[in-house]
């Protein structure tokens, strides 16, 4: 029976309290020494995104990573690596520094690994849904112990991002684009099967609801959740967030493959009762067309481009011109196609759609920056600054 532990701390915990919470959560599973072999290598995977929006509830709290590194060394690890591949818009090395991971590595003696510069190892997927092999970070895959440290957040594409989705950071950017092109939910399940985890520790010191994974509302939870089974952890995490696991496409695929039961059967919860930390998280808005006059044709778009679209809407609201946007058609995502009967000139967004650059008003980038997007929208809709 898989165990999932829940530990609730006091308000606004300091670094010492966060360490205590993590140690307690893992002790409820058997303790770090039951997971880490003396002299072995431990790889810790935070959640960094782009780094530009680093902070509580967005990126993994550096105090959580510091505690995991120090506790791993104290349990006998010979080497601890902090391994991450950031999303789009900024080099991973810069994102790691912005998110505080470089400082943690320097202060603890951990090795900082930029996945986008790391050697890649192609691993086979058992009983694949969509990918027979996946190229992953050698530094993460070959570690003796793999620890995953996501943030509890909503996600505007998958509803929720927690343990399973966070593993996407051990692949490089071209493979991330492939995941979106072929089907993100199935690819995430295949990745988790190909690279099994030894421990997942969720940073819910602060969590995010609404427009996750980076633009939502952050609030304090002062909670740590842990499990040696990432599938069970995500089931419990969904319930804590007020989400039916059956709504989550990737959890349904995991259940169909016999990796977990959507009803939570076979999961033992220890520590705090689920009800003591549960709340109904505000759902992420899934529709990219917020008003009449805007049509977004989206297929396979990543959260970076989706987030850019939403942040541009905020810019236009702040400029007082959002209500003047009419007859705008935007294409986003590698699988998006221009309708044959389209009369308007479309805005074609991002390098994933470079092959359509001559078919409309093209905005380059991965993701495009807000200035260029606003310029294109105003040009296409005849709005003057």
VEXROFI-157971 format. One record per residue (C-alpha): residue in three letters; residue number from 1; x negated, y, z negated. Coordinates in Angstrom, 2 decimals. Layout:
% residues N
<Ala NUM <X Y Z>>,
...
% end
This chain:
% residues 385
<Unk 1 <0.00 0.00 0.00>>,
<Unk 2 <-1.43 3.39 1.02>>,
<Unk 3 <-1.78 5.97 -1.74>>,
<Unk 4 <-1.22 9.70 -1.35>>,
<Unk 5 <-2.16 11.91 -4.29>>,
<Unk 6 <-0.75 15.36 -5.07>>,
<Unk 7 <-2.46 17.72 -7.51>>,
<Unk 8 <-1.01 21.10 -8.46>>,
<Unk 9 <-3.33 23.71 -9.96>>,
<Unk 10 <-2.83 27.00 -11.72>>,
<Unk 11 <-2.13 30.27 -9.94>>,
<Unk 12 <-4.95 31.69 -7.80>>,
<Unk 13 <-7.48 28.98 -8.69>>,
<Unk 14 <-11.17 29.87 -8.67>>,
<Unk 15 <-13.91 27.69 -7.16>>,
<Unk 16 <-14.27 25.64 -10.35>>,
<Unk 17 <-10.55 24.93 -10.54>>,
<Unk 18 <-10.41 23.98 -6.86>>,
<Unk 19 <-13.27 21.54 -7.38>>,
<Unk 20 <-11.42 20.04 -10.37>>,
<Unk 21 <-8.24 19.66 -8.31>>,
<Unk 22 <-10.09 17.89 -5.49>>,
<Unk 23 <-11.93 15.61 -7.87>>,
<Unk 24 <-8.67 14.70 -9.61>>,
<Unk 25 <-6.91 14.06 -6.31>>,
<Unk 26 <-9.66 11.70 -5.16>>,
<Unk 27 <-9.94 10.06 -8.60>>,
<Unk 28 <-6.27 9.11 -8.24>>,
<Unk 29 <-7.33 7.18 -5.12>>,
<Unk 30 <-10.31 5.49 -6.78>>,
<Unk 31 <-12.89 8.27 -6.87>>,
<Unk 32 <-15.65 9.51 -4.57>>,
<Unk 33 <-17.98 6.70 -5.60>>,
<Unk 34 <-15.50 4.16 -4.24>>,
<Unk 35 <-15.73 5.85 -0.83>>,
<Unk 36 <-19.35 7.04 -0.57>>,
<Unk 37 <-22.27 4.63 -0.44>>,
<Unk 38 <-25.52 5.68 -2.08>>,
<Unk 39 <-27.90 7.22 0.43>>,
<Unk 40 <-25.29 7.29 3.20>>,
<Unk 41 <-24.28 10.13 5.52>>,
<Unk 42 <-21.01 11.98 4.98>>,
<Unk 43 <-19.35 14.13 7.66>>,
<Unk 44 <-16.81 16.73 6.50>>,
<Unk 45 <-14.42 18.15 9.11>>,
<Unk 46 <-12.79 21.52 8.24>>,
<Unk 47 <-10.17 23.41 10.26>>,
<Unk 48 <-11.68 26.53 11.82>>,
<Unk 49 <-9.66 27.54 14.93>>,
<Unk 50 <-11.33 30.57 16.54>>,
<Unk 51 <-12.79 32.12 13.42>>,
<Unk 52 <-11.44 35.54 14.41>>,
<Unk 53 <-8.43 34.94 12.18>>,
<Unk 54 <-10.39 33.25 9.40>>,
<Unk 55 <-8.91 33.40 5.96>>,
<Unk 56 <-6.60 31.68 3.49>>,
<Unk 57 <-3.91 29.58 5.09>>,
<Unk 58 <-5.54 29.86 8.53>>,
<Unk 59 <-8.93 28.20 8.14>>,
<Unk 60 <-10.03 25.72 5.50>>,
<Unk 61 <-10.99 27.55 2.31>>,
<Unk 62 <-14.82 27.54 2.05>>,
<Unk 63 <-14.42 26.64 -1.63>>,
<Unk 64 <-12.68 23.42 -0.60>>,
<Unk 65 <-15.53 22.49 1.75>>,
<Unk 66 <-18.14 23.44 -0.84>>,
<Unk 67 <-16.46 21.19 -3.41>>,
<Unk 68 <-16.29 18.28 -0.96>>,
<Unk 69 <-19.97 18.69 -0.05>>,
<Unk 70 <-21.16 18.90 -3.67>>,
<Unk 71 <-18.95 16.03 -4.85>>,
<Unk 72 <-20.25 13.90 -1.96>>,
<Unk 73 <-23.86 14.58 -2.92>>,
<Unk 74 <-23.08 13.84 -6.57>>,
<Unk 75 <-21.48 10.53 -5.55>>,
<Unk 76 <-24.75 9.49 -3.90>>,
<Unk 77 <-24.66 10.80 -0.34>>,
<Unk 78 <-28.10 11.22 1.20>>,
<Unk 79 <-26.88 13.74 3.78>>,
<Unk 80 <-23.68 15.74 4.19>>,
<Unk 81 <-22.67 17.31 7.49>>,
<Unk 82 <-20.06 19.99 8.08>>,
<Unk 83 <-18.82 19.16 11.58>>,
<Unk 84 <-16.42 21.27 13.62>>,
<Unk 85 <-15.58 22.34 17.15>>,
<Unk 86 <-13.60 25.57 17.20>>,
<Unk 87 <-10.81 26.43 19.59>>,
<Unk 88 <-10.93 28.87 22.46>>,
<Unk 89 <-11.98 32.51 22.51>>,
<Unk 90 <-15.21 32.41 20.51>>,
<Unk 91 <-18.29 30.13 20.37>>,
<Unk 92 <-18.04 27.50 17.64>>,
<Unk 93 <-21.27 28.71 16.00>>,
<Unk 94 <-19.76 32.17 15.59>>,
<Unk 95 <-16.46 30.76 14.30>>,
<Unk 96 <-18.30 28.65 11.71>>,
<Unk 97 <-20.06 31.73 10.40>>,
<Unk 98 <-16.89 33.86 10.37>>,
<Unk 99 <-15.05 31.14 8.45>>,
<Unk 100 <-17.74 30.90 5.77>>,
<Unk 101 <-19.07 27.48 6.76>>,
<Unk 102 <-22.60 28.68 7.51>>,
<Unk 103 <-22.85 30.14 4.01>>,
<Unk 104 <-21.55 26.93 2.43>>,
<Unk 105 <-24.10 24.85 4.35>>,
<Unk 106 <-26.97 27.13 3.31>>,
<Unk 107 <-25.94 27.13 -0.36>>,
<Unk 108 <-25.27 23.39 -0.65>>,
<Unk 109 <-27.93 21.89 1.63>>,
<Unk 110 <-25.36 20.51 4.06>>,
<Unk 111 <-26.14 20.23 7.77>>,
<Unk 112 <-23.94 22.45 9.94>>,
<Unk 113 <-22.92 20.82 13.24>>,
<Unk 114 <-21.43 22.72 16.18>>,
<Unk 115 <-19.45 20.05 18.06>>,
<Unk 116 <-19.72 21.98 21.32>>,
<Unk 117 <-23.51 21.65 21.11>>,
<Unk 118 <-23.58 18.18 19.60>>,
<Unk 119 <-24.44 14.98 21.41>>,
<Unk 120 <-21.30 13.23 22.59>>,
<Unk 121 <-20.50 9.56 22.22>>,
<Unk 122 <-17.76 7.91 24.25>>,
<Unk 123 <-15.68 5.61 22.04>>,
<Unk 124 <-13.04 3.08 23.01>>,
<Unk 125 <-9.43 3.49 21.90>>,
<Unk 126 <-7.81 0.34 20.52>>,
<Unk 127 <-4.39 -0.34 22.03>>,
<Unk 128 <-4.43 3.03 23.86>>,
<Unk 129 <-1.35 5.11 24.50>>,
<Unk 130 <-2.89 7.34 27.17>>,
<Unk 131 <-6.71 7.28 26.92>>,
<Unk 132 <-8.91 4.20 27.00>>,
<Unk 133 <-12.02 6.13 25.94>>,
<Unk 134 <-12.61 9.50 24.26>>,
<Unk 135 <-15.88 11.49 24.08>>,
<Unk 136 <-16.39 12.60 20.47>>,
<Unk 137 <-19.04 14.21 18.29>>,
<Unk 138 <-21.83 11.73 17.61>>,
<Unk 139 <-22.62 13.50 14.30>>,
<Unk 140 <-19.09 12.87 13.06>>,
<Unk 141 <-18.54 9.43 14.52>>,
<Unk 142 <-21.82 7.92 13.33>>,
<Unk 143 <-21.53 9.18 9.75>>,
<Unk 144 <-21.08 6.44 7.16>>,
<Unk 145 <-18.15 8.32 5.64>>,
<Unk 146 <-15.75 10.63 7.50>>,
<Unk 147 <-13.80 13.22 5.53>>,
<Unk 148 <-11.07 15.37 7.08>>,
<Unk 149 <-10.13 18.69 5.42>>,
<Unk 150 <-7.16 20.35 7.19>>,
<Unk 151 <-4.99 23.27 6.12>>,
<Unk 152 <-1.24 22.77 5.61>>,
<Unk 153 <0.38 24.72 8.44>>,
<Unk 154 <3.23 24.84 10.90>>,
<Unk 155 <2.36 24.66 14.60>>,
<Unk 156 <4.18 26.32 17.49>>,
<Unk 157 <3.65 23.32 19.76>>,
<Unk 158 <3.83 20.28 17.47>>,
<Unk 159 <5.95 21.76 14.61>>,
<Unk 160 <3.29 20.78 12.04>>,
<Unk 161 <-0.49 20.46 11.98>>,
<Unk 162 <-2.11 18.47 9.20>>,
<Unk 163 <-4.49 15.51 9.06>>,
<Unk 164 <-4.03 13.85 12.43>>,
<Unk 165 <-3.97 17.05 14.49>>,
<Unk 166 <-7.06 18.43 12.72>>,
<Unk 167 <-9.15 15.65 14.26>>,
<Unk 168 <-8.99 17.50 17.58>>,
<Unk 169 <-11.99 19.50 16.36>>,
<Unk 170 <-14.39 16.57 16.88>>,
<Unk 171 <-13.98 16.82 20.66>>,
<Unk 172 <-15.44 19.48 22.93>>,
<Unk 173 <-13.42 22.16 24.73>>,
<Unk 174 <-13.12 20.38 28.11>>,
<Unk 175 <-11.67 17.33 26.35>>,
<Unk 176 <-9.26 19.56 24.43>>,
<Unk 177 <-7.98 20.89 27.75>>,
<Unk 178 <-7.61 17.30 28.96>>,
<Unk 179 <-5.51 16.47 25.86>>,
<Unk 180 <-3.08 19.27 26.72>>,
<Unk 181 <-2.93 18.29 30.38>>,
<Unk 182 <-2.12 14.61 29.80>>,
<Unk 183 <0.04 14.89 26.69>>,
<Unk 184 <-1.19 16.22 23.34>>,
<Unk 185 <0.88 14.02 21.03>>,
<Unk 186 <-0.24 10.71 22.54>>,
<Unk 187 <-3.84 11.91 22.81>>,
<Unk 188 <-3.92 12.88 19.13>>,
<Unk 189 <-2.76 9.40 18.13>>,
<Unk 190 <-5.38 7.79 20.37>>,
<Unk 191 <-8.10 10.00 18.85>>,
<Unk 192 <-7.18 8.99 15.32>>,
<Unk 193 <-7.23 5.32 16.27>>,
<Unk 194 <-10.62 5.68 17.94>>,
<Unk 195 <-12.19 7.52 14.99>>,
<Unk 196 <-10.80 6.16 11.70>>,
<Unk 197 <-11.13 8.34 8.61>>,
<Unk 198 <-12.26 7.40 5.13>>,
<Unk 199 <-10.61 10.32 3.34>>,
<Unk 200 <-8.37 13.27 4.13>>,
<Unk 201 <-8.09 16.16 1.66>>,
<Unk 202 <-5.51 18.82 2.50>>,
<Unk 203 <-6.20 22.43 1.60>>,
<Unk 204 <-2.82 23.70 0.46>>,
<Unk 205 <-4.30 26.33 -1.85>>,
<Unk 206 <-2.73 28.63 0.70>>,
<Unk 207 <-0.41 27.36 3.43>>,
<Unk 208 <1.17 28.83 6.54>>,
<Unk 209 <4.75 28.80 7.76>>,
<Unk 210 <6.47 30.32 10.76>>,
<Unk 211 <4.22 31.17 13.68>>,
<Unk 212 <1.39 28.73 12.94>>,
<Unk 213 <-1.33 27.74 13.45>>,
<Unk 214 <-2.78 31.25 13.16>>,
<Unk 215 <-0.15 34.02 13.26>>,
<Unk 216 <2.34 32.80 10.66>>,
<Unk 217 <3.15 33.86 7.12>>,
<Unk 218 <0.58 32.79 4.52>>,
<Unk 219 <1.66 31.98 0.97>>,
<Unk 220 <0.06 30.48 -2.11>>,
<Unk 221 <0.74 26.82 -2.98>>,
<Unk 222 <-2.24 26.02 -5.25>>,
<Unk 223 <-2.03 22.36 -4.23>>,
<Unk 224 <-4.37 19.65 -2.99>>,
<Unk 225 <-3.15 16.48 -1.27>>,
<Unk 226 <-5.39 13.51 -0.52>>,
<Unk 227 <-5.29 10.02 0.95>>,
<Unk 228 <-7.54 7.44 2.53>>,
<Unk 229 <-4.77 6.87 5.11>>,
<Unk 230 <-4.22 9.89 7.33>>,
<Unk 231 <-0.93 8.58 8.76>>,
<Unk 232 <0.62 8.20 5.31>>,
<Unk 233 <-0.72 11.59 4.30>>,
<Unk 234 <0.98 13.25 7.28>>,
<Unk 235 <4.28 11.57 6.41>>,
<Unk 236 <4.10 12.91 2.86>>,
<Unk 237 <2.86 16.30 4.10>>,
<Unk 238 <5.83 16.61 6.43>>,
<Unk 239 <8.23 15.88 3.60>>,
<Unk 240 <6.52 18.47 1.39>>,
<Unk 241 <7.02 21.01 4.20>>,
<Unk 242 <10.70 20.10 4.57>>,
<Unk 243 <10.16 18.46 7.95>>,
<Unk 244 <11.67 15.11 8.92>>,
<Unk 245 <8.72 12.98 10.15>>,
<Unk 246 <11.03 11.67 12.87>>,
<Unk 247 <10.97 15.14 14.45>>,
<Unk 248 <7.21 14.93 15.01>>,
<Unk 249 <6.38 13.43 18.39>>,
<Unk 250 <2.93 12.20 17.38>>,
<Unk 251 <4.26 10.61 14.19>>,
<Unk 252 <6.86 8.73 16.23>>,
<Unk 253 <4.11 7.35 18.48>>,
<Unk 254 <2.08 6.36 15.42>>,
<Unk 255 <5.10 4.56 13.98>>,
<Unk 256 <5.78 2.77 17.26>>,
<Unk 257 <2.23 1.42 17.13>>,
<Unk 258 <2.72 0.11 13.61>>,
<Unk 259 <0.37 2.62 11.98>>,
<Unk 260 <2.96 4.00 9.56>>,
<Unk 261 <6.67 3.95 8.79>>,
<Unk 262 <8.62 7.13 9.36>>,
<Unk 263 <10.75 6.46 6.27>>,
<Unk 264 <7.64 6.44 4.07>>,
<Unk 265 <7.90 2.75 3.28>>,
<Unk 266 <4.62 1.31 2.05>>,
<Unk 267 <3.38 4.64 0.66>>,
<Unk 268 <2.66 5.08 -3.04>>,
<Unk 269 <2.60 8.68 -4.24>>,
<Unk 270 <0.51 9.44 -7.31>>,
<Unk 271 <-0.08 12.59 -9.32>>,
<Unk 272 <2.52 15.35 -9.14>>,
<Unk 273 <6.00 14.39 -7.91>>,
<Unk 274 <6.60 15.46 -4.33>>,
<Unk 275 <9.59 17.52 -5.40>>,
<Unk 276 <7.44 19.72 -7.63>>,
<Unk 277 <5.50 21.14 -4.67>>,
<Unk 278 <7.99 20.76 -1.81>>,
<Unk 279 <9.58 23.74 -0.08>>,
<Unk 280 <11.38 24.30 3.20>>,
<Unk 281 <8.69 25.84 5.39>>,
<Unk 282 <9.92 28.42 7.88>>,
<Unk 283 <9.97 26.67 11.25>>,
<Unk 284 <7.67 27.82 14.04>>,
<Unk 285 <9.39 29.50 16.97>>,
<Unk 286 <8.99 27.08 19.85>>,
<Unk 287 <10.46 29.27 22.62>>,
<Unk 288 <7.99 31.62 24.34>>,
<Unk 289 <10.77 33.63 26.02>>,
<Unk 290 <12.03 35.92 23.21>>,
<Unk 291 <14.50 38.05 25.17>>,
<Unk 292 <16.52 38.27 28.35>>,
<Unk 293 <14.31 39.42 31.21>>,
<Unk 294 <11.29 37.32 30.21>>,
<Unk 295 <10.81 33.81 31.57>>,
<Unk 296 <7.82 31.73 30.52>>,
<Unk 297 <7.11 28.58 32.51>>,
<Unk 298 <4.97 26.53 30.15>>,
<Unk 299 <3.64 23.03 30.42>>,
<Unk 300 <0.68 21.70 28.47>>,
<Unk 301 <-0.42 25.09 27.12>>,
<Unk 302 <-2.72 25.07 24.11>>,
<Unk 303 <-2.02 26.98 20.90>>,
<Unk 304 <-4.60 29.62 21.89>>,
<Unk 305 <-2.66 30.72 24.98>>,
<Unk 306 <0.68 30.37 23.21>>,
<Unk 307 <-0.65 32.49 20.36>>,
<Unk 308 <-1.94 35.10 22.80>>,
<Unk 309 <1.48 35.44 24.40>>,
<Unk 310 <3.12 35.96 21.03>>,
<Unk 311 <0.48 38.45 19.88>>,
<Unk 312 <0.94 40.41 23.12>>,
<Unk 313 <4.67 40.59 22.38>>,
<Unk 314 <3.76 42.10 18.99>>,
<Unk 315 <1.50 44.62 20.75>>,
<Unk 316 <4.33 45.62 23.09>>,
<Unk 317 <6.71 45.99 20.14>>,
<Unk 318 <4.21 48.23 18.37>>,
<Unk 319 <3.89 50.30 21.55>>,
<Unk 320 <7.67 50.71 21.62>>,
<Unk 321 <8.05 49.19 25.10>>,
<Unk 322 <9.00 45.56 24.47>>,
<Unk 323 <12.67 46.28 25.17>>,
<Unk 324 <11.73 47.68 28.59>>,
<Unk 325 <10.12 44.45 29.80>>,
<Unk 326 <12.36 42.98 32.51>>,
<Unk 327 <11.98 40.58 35.43>>,
<Unk 328 <8.76 39.14 34.01>>,
<Unk 329 <7.81 35.56 34.83>>,
<Unk 330 <4.70 34.07 33.22>>,
<Unk 331 <3.05 30.74 33.96>>,
<Unk 332 <0.90 29.15 31.26>>,
<Unk 333 <-0.55 25.68 30.76>>,
<Unk 334 <-2.44 23.39 33.14>>,
<Unk 335 <0.70 21.63 34.38>>,
<Unk 336 <2.82 24.75 35.00>>,
<Unk 337 <4.10 25.15 38.56>>,
<Unk 338 <5.61 28.08 40.47>>,
<Unk 339 <9.27 27.47 41.37>>,
<Unk 340 <9.86 27.39 45.13>>,
<Unk 341 <12.70 29.94 44.95>>,
<Unk 342 <10.87 32.43 42.71>>,
<Unk 343 <11.38 36.00 43.95>>,
<Unk 344 <9.27 37.85 41.34>>,
<Unk 345 <5.48 38.00 41.43>>,
<Unk 346 <4.46 35.81 38.47>>,
<Unk 347 <1.81 36.51 35.86>>,
<Unk 348 <-0.55 33.54 36.06>>,
<Unk 349 <-2.41 33.07 32.81>>,
<Unk 350 <-5.75 31.50 31.98>>,
<Unk 351 <-8.49 29.43 33.55>>,
<Unk 352 <-6.30 26.32 33.45>>,
<Unk 353 <-4.28 27.90 36.28>>,
<Unk 354 <-7.21 29.28 38.26>>,
<Unk 355 <-6.05 27.18 41.23>>,
<Unk 356 <-2.95 29.43 41.43>>,
<Unk 357 <-4.85 32.72 41.14>>,
<Unk 358 <-3.83 33.88 44.63>>,
<Unk 359 <-0.15 33.12 44.02>>,
<Unk 360 <0.54 35.99 41.63>>,
<Unk 361 <-1.02 38.47 39.20>>,
<Unk 362 <-3.82 36.39 37.74>>,
<Unk 363 <-5.28 37.07 34.27>>,
<Unk 364 <-8.50 35.17 33.63>>,
<Unk 365 <-9.62 33.91 30.23>>,
<Unk 366 <-9.48 31.02 27.81>>,
<Unk 367 <-7.37 32.51 26.45>>,
<Unk 368 <-7.05 35.87 28.26>>,
<Unk 369 <-7.50 38.88 26.00>>,
<Unk 370 <-4.56 40.98 24.95>>,
<Unk 371 <-5.67 44.11 26.81>>,
<Unk 372 <-5.71 42.33 30.16>>,
<Unk 373 <-2.36 40.67 29.45>>,
<Unk 374 <-0.69 43.96 28.54>>,
<Unk 375 <-2.15 45.59 31.64>>,
<Unk 376 <-0.75 42.83 33.86>>,
<Unk 377 <2.69 42.88 32.21>>,
<Unk 378 <3.00 46.64 32.54>>,
<Unk 379 <1.86 46.49 36.16>>,
<Unk 380 <4.35 43.77 37.09>>,
<Unk 381 <7.29 45.42 35.32>>,
<Unk 382 <6.54 49.01 36.36>>,
<Unk 383 <6.10 50.28 32.82>>,
<Unk 384 <3.81 53.30 32.45>>,
<Unk 385 <1.81 53.84 29.30>>,
% end
